[in-house]
Amino acid sequence: MPDSLRTCFSETKINGLALRNRLIKAATFEGKTPGGLPSEALIRFHERIGQGGIGMTTIAYCAAEADGRMHENMMFMHEGIRPELERLVRTVQVTGAKVSGQLGHCGSFTKSRELSRKRPLGPSKGTNPLGLGYGLGRVEAMTKPQIREHVRVFGQAAAFMKSVGFDAIEIHFGHGYGISQFISPKTNKRKDEYGGGLENRMRFALEVLGEVRRVVGDDYPLLGKISMTDGVPGGVTYDDSVRIAAMLEAGGIDVIICSGGTSSMNPMLLFRGDSLAPGLIAHESSRLMKIGIRLAAPFMFRSYPYEETYFLEQAQRIRDRVQCGVCYIGGVCTNDSIRRVMDAGFDFIQLGRALIFDPDFPKHAQARANYENGCSHCNQCATLIEAPGGIYCVERPANFE
């Protein structure tokens, strides 16, 4: 076995947490939390991922508060779901995998019918396209007291996640969700100390990171997912992301995950392959939103043909800039790609669709030198997040039965 593959499949640590290998299941919302409750299907899904040999799996979407959900069928961190979450974590840990929870907040990107406020909150006034069909199209700017309250809420949620047994927490700083709405100049038009230059736009993110670190302690693993670029004019750029990574390192993050794109403006930059639009239209419940997606599809769902390791060149810039751990994500479906990423000096690799296609990816890749995953990148799995039962591989529907 080449040294780079041997490295990938050898034991490693994140801030003292031992992992059996360097492969991590990416945080992909699976649509298996009806009514906001972790279901048996969610437990079985991640148990199966653990049985396939992954080093750590990531549970998404762990909203910091009820209003932090995109919709009411996402879970938020509160005592009412403690028994289910504790059982989920324990069940997966029995397989030998560690369990991380992705802590995030949707900010203004919501269509939740259970929103407690009249309008969603963001860094600035604006429009929420996701909520147009639900009476939530207008966004209000957060006041400074509301910003401070959000920081506190993130801390409370992190303390809860640690208490139910999560081995690590991944803070979501990217993809157009709440924290990244502050980071991006596309959505942050504030004139106070939370807007303007990148240092100011990063203030909320660093305050959240500082509060989470305070409540979980210095010896608890914290990962952070960033968007290296928003993929739209006027948004975060690849150059910005190198500085963002350095700021997060200085703020105490253990591992930076180098992703890209925005769920609200340019999701295909992350996904690559076949367009998400047809599947999203098919499973959207709002007739008005179906029309909206169809009209926006040519602009929002751009064409990015799939290729292996499509973020590697830009992620390498971050790897070269920081001393903390760096996790690569984006187009790793073969052992050749694993070797390429490991040889470039990355510490971890996150996998998403490839694990839905083959939950035994880690075992198969370790056993077969020329392993190729076989995922066609049709992206139909990702469009099933609001379908009954949630996501599954349409080519291999029996994978998680």
DOSE-747268 format. One record per residue (C-alpha): residue in three letters; x, y, z. Coordinates in steps of 0.2 Angstrom, whole numbers, plus 5000, padded with zeros to 4 digits. Layout:
! residues N
ALAXYZ;...
***
This chain:
! residues 401
MET500050005000;PRO500750174995;ASP501250285010;SER499850415006;LEU498550275008;ARG499350205023;THR499250385031;CYS497450395026;PHE496950235035;SER498050255050;GLU497450315067;THR497550505070;LYS496950625083;ILE495950795083;ASN496350885099;GLY496550725108;LEU495150635100;ALA495750475092;LEU495050425075;ARG495350255067;ASN495750345050;ARG495650515042;LEU493950495033;ILE492550595039;LYS490750585034;ALA490250755028;ALA488750845037;THR487350825024;PHE485550845030;GLU484750675027;GLY482950735030;LYS482650605044;THR482150715058;PRO480250735055;GLY479450865067;GLY481250905073;LEU481550735081;PRO482950615077;SER482150465070;GLU482550275070;ALA482950305051;LEU484250435056;ILE485050315069;ARG485150175056;PHE485850285043;HIS487350335053;GLU487550165061;ARG487750095044;ILE489050235040;GLY489950185055;GLN489950005051;GLY490750045034;GLY492350095043;ILE492250285043;GLY493350375056;MET491950495061;THR490250535055;THR489450705056;ILE487550735061;ALA486750885052;TYR485750985054;CYS485951035073;ALA485251205074;ALA485751315088;GLU483951365092;ALA482151335085;ASP482251485073;GLY483951425067;ARG483051295056;MET482651315038;HIS481051215041;GLU480151135055;ASN480750955051;MET482551005056;MET483050975074;PHE483751105086;MET484751085101;HIS483551065117;GLU483250945131;GLY481650885122;ILE482750775110;ARG484050725123;PRO483550535124;GLU483550515105;LEU485150605102;GLU486050515116;ARG485450345109;LEU486050405091;VAL487750445097;ARG487950285108;THR487350175094;VAL488650245081;GLN490050245094;VAL489850055096;THR490350035078;GLY492050115082;ALA491650275073;LYS491650445082;VAL490250565081;SER490250755077;GLY488750865076;GLN488651015064;LEU488151165074;GLY487351305063;HIS485951425061;CYS485051465045;GLY484951655049;SER483751735036;PHE483751575024;THR482251495031;LYS480451445026;SER479951375044;ARG478151385047;GLU478651385066;LEU479651545065;SER479351635082;ARG479751805074;LYS478751895061;ARG480251905049;PRO481851815048;LEU483451895054;GLY485051925045;PRO486552045046;SER485552175035;LYS483852205028;GLY483552115012;THR482551975003;ASN482451795008;PRO482051694991;LEU481751535001;GLY480351605011;LEU479451704997;GLY478151564996;TYR477851555014;GLY477651745019;LEU479451755025;GLY480251855010;ARG480752005020;VAL482252005031;GLU482652115046;ALA484352175051;MET484952105068;THR485152235082;LYS486752225092;PRO485852145107;GLN485152015095;ILE486851975089;ARG487451955107;GLU485951845111;HIS486351735095;VAL488151715102;ARG487451655119;VAL486251535110;PHE487751455100;GLY488651425117;GLN487151345125;ALA486851235110;ALA488651185110;ALA488651145129;PHE487051035126;MET487950945112;LYS489450905122;SER488250845136;VAL487350715125;GLY488950635120;PHE489550715104;ASP491350685102;ALA491650845092;ILE490750995085;GLU490851065068;ILE490351245067;HIS489551295050;PHE490351455044;GLY489851435026;HIS488651395012;GLY487551545014;TYR486851505031;GLY486851625046;ILE488651645051;SER489151665033;GLN487851795030;PHE488951905041;ILE490551855033;SER489951885015;PRO489952065008;LYS488552004997;THR487351985012;ASN488152095025;LYS487952285021;ARG488052345039;LYS488952505043;ASP489452465061;GLU490852355068;TYR490052195061;GLY490052255043;GLY491352335031;GLY493052255030;LEU493352075032;GLU493952095050;ASN492252165054;ARG491252045044;MET492151905054;ARG491751975071;PHE490151875073;ALA490951715067;LEU492451735079;GLU491251785094;VAL490351625091;LEU491951525090;GLY492551605106;GLU490951565115;VAL490851385109;ARG492651365114;ARG492351435131;VAL490951325135;VAL491651165128;GLY493451185135;ASP495151195127;ASP495251005125;TYR493650975115;PRO493850955096;LEU493051095086;LEU493051095067;GLY492451235056;LYS491651225038;ILE491951375027;SER491551425010;MET493151465001;THR492051564989;ASP490251604988;GLY490351584969;VAL489451744965;PRO489951924961;GLY490152024976;GLY490351874988;VAL491751794997;THR493251754986;TYR494651624987;ASP495851764992;ASP494651805007;SER494551625012;VAL496451615016;ARG496251765028;ILE494651685035;ALA495551525038;ALA496951615047;MET495751705058;LEU494851545063;GLU496551465067;ALA496951615078;GLY495251605086;GLY495551425092;ILE494851305078;ASP495651135077;VAL495151085060;ILE494651195045;ILE493551115031;CYS493751195014;SER492151195005;GLY491351314993;GLY489751384986;THR488151444994;SER486451344996;SER485551504993;MET486451574977;ASN487651444969;PRO487451264976;MET488151174961;LEU489851244964;LEU489851124979;PHE488950984972;ARG489550974954;GLY488750854941;ASP486850844937;SER485750994942;LEU484750994958;ALA483351094950;PRO482250954943;GLY482250854959;LEU481951004970;ILE480451054959;ALA479750884960;HIS479850874979;GLU479351054983;SER477651074992;SER477351254988;ARG476651284970;LEU477351464971;MET479051394975;LYS479051264961;ILE478751414949;GLY480151514957;ILE481451374957;ARG480951344938;LEU481251524934;ALA482851544944;ALA483651374939;PRO484651444924;PHE485451574936;MET485551484952;PHE485951304947;ARG487351334935;SER488251194925;TYR489851124934;PRO490350954927;TYR490950834940;GLU492850804941;GLU493850734955;THR494650844968;TYR493850994961;PHE494351114976;LEU496051044978;GLU497051194970;GLN496151324981;ALA496151224997;GLN497951194995;ARG498151384998;ILE497351365015;ARG498351215019;ASP499951315015;ARG499351455026;VAL498851385042;GLN499651265055;CYS497951185062;GLY497151035054;VAL496451055037;CYS495050945030;TYR494850925011;ILE493050905004;GLY492550894985;GLY492650754973;VAL493550614981;CYS492850444974;THR494450344970;ASN496050294979;ASP496950394966;SER496050554973;ILE496450504991;ARG498250484987;ARG498250654979;VAL497450744994;MET498550655006;ASP500150694996;ALA499650874996;GLY499750875015;PHE497950875021;ASP497550795037;PHE495750735034;ILE494550705019;GLN492650725020;LEU491550615010;GLY489650645006;ARG488850564991;ALA490150434989;LEU489650365006;ILE487750365001;PHE488250264986;ASP489450144995;PRO489350155014;ASP490750035015;PHE491950155005;PRO493250155019;LYS493349965020;HIS493349945001;ALA494650084998;GLN495850015011;ALA495649835004;ARG495749874986;ALA497249974979;ASN496350034964;TYR494650064972;GLU493350174962;ASN491750224971;GLY490550224956;CYS489450364961;SER488750444945;HIS488450614953;CYS486650624948;ASN486350714964;GLN484550644965;CYS485050594983;ALA485250774988;THR483550824981;LEU482650704993;ILE482950795009;GLU481050845010;ALA480350685002;PRO479550555014;GLY480950455023;GLY482350575017;ILE483850545006;TYR484450374999;CYS485450324984;VAL484250304969;GLU485450184961;ARG485650074977;PRO484050104987;ALA484449954998;ASN486050025005;PHE485350075022;GLU483949955024;
***
